[in-house]
């Protein structure tokens, strides 16, 4: 089966292709943005809390792991409804509150960030526009500078958000005299890795072709890239309507593994690092159960190869892009328009 990428979905395809340049420009701002972040950090930092919804929340999950792993500060994801639907009692004093919204116009993200800010705390807003309600309440605004994003599924703004939260983790590490978790060598390599992944739609097409009859998908990884598999799953769901579910391998074997059957394909993302052996063993276990599995790893012979040269957490970005490719191609294969999924709009207003 050959999926025609020329009939529809041109907005999403174009915005996906812009990611090497968007990320390259963000890398040029790396040191200056970290310096700006350091200037607004509280004198005493008790922790970091991220506020977001949807894809922003998935990028925030990557940020949460990075902050704890590399900077040693407690980090969590806020539940916005506790501030907007219930009587709030929590105040985050001496916290860094990272509020994330691609448009900057999600009412509950702005409301929750304002409600959570306690004495000594600072709000850092991450958005893709310079003037919006979220940036106006922030002590520092990190503009993604990704350019207009017209397709409903967010692509370039999500990977730009991942770099933004890694800047925050790097700044927090610097504030404690620790080395940056991301080396300049890896940053310089990133745009070329992204180009390489974007130049390989054939691998994603082969996976989609083999999974097409299932209309559902299980996506698994663990650790620093957990947020990336959540993002891959939500992108597939919103773009193609296929029910994709992202989960940690540790959570998966605690019960959900009992729900898989031979009609449910599984993609395992292995970015290298401390979880590789566990993910490999899980793949063997699933295959012994008769489950169709696909591996995305640093092995060039894997189903969805990830180019080598990046750290485990930076591999979140190629994993997210693999998810974008799968979602785009799956939508086309089902005769749907990736640019404008039915029932969705570019800005989702939740309160």
C-alpha positions, 0 to 999 in steps of 0.5 A: 500500500502506498499512501499519497502524501500530496492529496491533503494534509499539506499544512501539517506536513509543511509545519513538520518539515519546519522543525529543524529550523525552529529547533535550530533557532531555539538552540541559537537562543540556548545560552541567552534564554538560560541566562534570562531564566537564571535571573528570575529564579527565586533565591530559595527554590522549594520545587518546580510545578508545570501547568499545561493541557494536552500536548503542552502537558506531555512536554511538561512531563518531559520537563518534570523528569529533566528537572528532577533527574538533572537539577535535583529539585522536586517537580510535579504536574499541577491539576488545573481543575483544583484551582478553577473548579474547586476551592484552592488551598495550595499555594506554591511558595518559593516555587518555579511555576512553568505555565505552558500553552502554545497559544497562550490563551488557554483560560485555565492554564492562566488561571491556575498559574495565577492561583498557585503562585505563592510568596517568593514564587516566579511564573515562567510562561512558554507560548508561541506568541509574544502577546497573550494572557499567559505571558502578561502574568509571567515573570519571564516569557519564553517565546517559542518563535516557531512561527504560525501553526495552522494545522490543528495537530501541534507539531513544531510548537511541541518539539520547541516546548521540549527544548524550552523545558530542557532550558529550564532544567539546565538553568536550574542545574546551573543555579546549583553549580551542576553541569548542564544535562544537554551538551553543546555537541548534542544540541548541534547534532539535533537539527540534523537528527530531526532532518534524518527522521523527517526524511524517512517516511517509508519506515512509518508507512510500513508500520501504518500499513501493517497496523491499519486493520487494528484501528488501535495501538499500544505505545510503550516506553519508560523514564525520561522519554515517557512524555514523548510516548504520551505525545505520540499517542495523543497525536495519533488519536487526534489526527487519525481517530485511531485509539492509541494509548501511551504507557510506561512499561512499568505500569503496563506490566502491572495490569494492562498487559492482560488486556492486549490481544493478537489484534492489538499492535504494540510499538516500543520506543527504546531511546537507549539508556538504563531502560533498554534491557527492560524494553527488550525483554518486554518485546520478547515477552509480547512476541511470545504471547503472539502480539505484533510488536514494532521497535523504534530504537537506535538500531538502524534495522529497527522498525522506526530507527532513531539516529544515534548521537543524542542523549536519552532525553533529547531522543524525546524529540525524534520519538515525538516526530515519529509519532507525528509521521504515524499520525499523519500517514494513518489519517491519510490512509483512512481518508481523513484530513490531518490538517483539520481533524473532525470535531477539533479546533486549533485552540481548545478553551478549557476553564 
